[in-house]
Amino acid sequence: MTPFGARLRALREERGLTLTRMAADLGLSAAYLSALEHGKRARPTPGLVRQICGYLGIIWDDADELQLLAKRSRPKVTVDTGGLSPLATEFANLLADRIGDIDQETLGRLLDLVREVPAPPRRHRR
């Protein structure tokens, strides 16, 4: 399950909505919505996330959080270490090999460490 899928399911259940009802109301198939919740589909488009937010009455910071979770919910990730140090390449490969064996507490600590790294400046699109 992806972070987006877990949050979507929690929001849906908090509101007492069945998967079938929500899917029908959004014009989606229940199978597709289930696949989104379980991380078996590519991350949703920003438009679909906005549609879900509108449907569930999610605004402001909560809507921003759901958009961010969607961005961070690619179930199949590729890490390009070309041009980076050998340490970066080794780390990426070792993580890929062992991520399934890392317990939740350790994953949480690693995630906190990575979150502490300052994000690069955003590039403006023309």
C-alpha positions in Angstrom: 0.0 0.0 0.0 1.3 3.5 -0.8 1.1 6.5 1.6 -1.6 8.0 -0.7 -3.6 4.7 -0.7 -3.5 4.4 3.0 -4.6 7.9 3.6 -7.4 7.6 0.9 -8.7 4.5 2.6 -8.7 6.1 6.0 -10.5 9.2 4.7 -13.1 7.1 2.9 -13.7 4.9 6.0 -13.9 7.9 8.3 -16.8 9.1 6.2 -18.5 5.8 6.2 -18.2 5.4 2.4 -17.9 2.0 0.7 -15.3 1.7 -2.0 -18.1 0.9 -4.5 -20.1 4.0 -3.6 -17.1 6.4 -3.7 -15.9 5.0 -7.0 -19.4 5.3 -8.6 -19.7 8.9 -7.3 -16.3 9.8 -8.8 -17.0 8.0 -12.1 -14.3 5.4 -11.5 -14.5 1.7 -11.4 -14.3 0.1 -7.9 -11.4 -2.0 -9.2 -9.4 1.1 -10.1 -10.1 2.8 -6.8 -9.2 -0.4 -4.9 -5.9 -0.6 -7.0 -5.2 3.0 -6.0 -5.7 2.3 -2.4 -3.5 -0.8 -2.5 -0.7 0.8 -4.6 -1.2 -1.4 -7.6 -1.8 1.5 -9.9 0.4 4.4 -10.8 0.0 7.4 -8.6 -3.1 9.5 -9.3 -3.0 12.6 -11.5 -3.2 16.0 -9.7 -6.6 16.4 -11.3 -7.9 13.2 -9.8 -6.5 14.2 -6.4 -8.4 17.5 -6.7 -11.5 15.6 -7.6 -11.2 13.4 -4.6 -10.5 16.4 -2.3 -13.6 18.1 -3.6 -15.7 15.0 -3.2 -14.5 14.4 0.4 -14.6 18.1 1.3 -10.9 18.3 1.9 -9.4 21.8 1.7 -6.3 23.8 2.4 -3.5 22.0 4.3 -5.3 18.7 4.2 -5.6 18.9 0.4 -2.0 19.9 0.1 -1.0 16.9 2.2 -3.0 14.6 0.0 -1.3 16.0 -3.2 2.1 15.6 -1.6 1.3 12.0 -0.6 0.2 11.3 -4.2 3.5 12.6 -5.4 5.4 10.3 -3.0 3.3 7.2 -3.9 4.9 5.7 -6.9 4.9 2.0 -6.1 7.7 1.3 -8.6 10.6 3.8 -8.1 13.7 4.1 -10.3 16.7 5.9 -8.8 19.2 7.3 -11.2 22.6 7.6 -9.5 24.4 8.5 -12.7 26.9 11.3 -12.0 26.6 10.7 -8.2 29.3 9.3 -6.0 30.0 5.5 -5.7 28.6 5.7 -2.2 25.2 7.0 -3.5 25.1 4.2 -6.0 25.9 1.6 -3.4 23.3 3.0 -1.0 20.6 3.0 -3.7 21.4 -0.6 -4.7 21.6 -1.9 -1.2 18.3 -0.2 -0.3 16.6 -1.7 -3.3 17.9 -5.2 -2.3 17.0 -5.0 1.4 14.0 -2.6 1.7 11.6 -5.5 2.2 13.6 -6.7 5.2 13.8 -3.4 7.1 11.4 -3.1 10.0 8.9 -0.2 10.3 10.9 1.5 13.2 14.1 1.6 11.2 12.2 2.7 8.0 10.8 5.6 10.1 14.3 6.6 11.3 15.7 6.4 7.8 12.8 8.5 6.5 13.4 11.1 9.2 17.1 11.3 8.2 16.3 11.8 4.5 13.6 14.4 5.4 16.3 16.4 7.2 18.3 16.9 4.0 17.4 20.3 2.6 15.3 20.1 -0.6 17.0 21.5 -3.7 15.7 24.9 -4.9 12.6 24.6 -7.1 13.1 25.4 -10.8 10.6 27.7 -12.4 8.9 26.3 -15.5 8.3 28.6 -18.5 
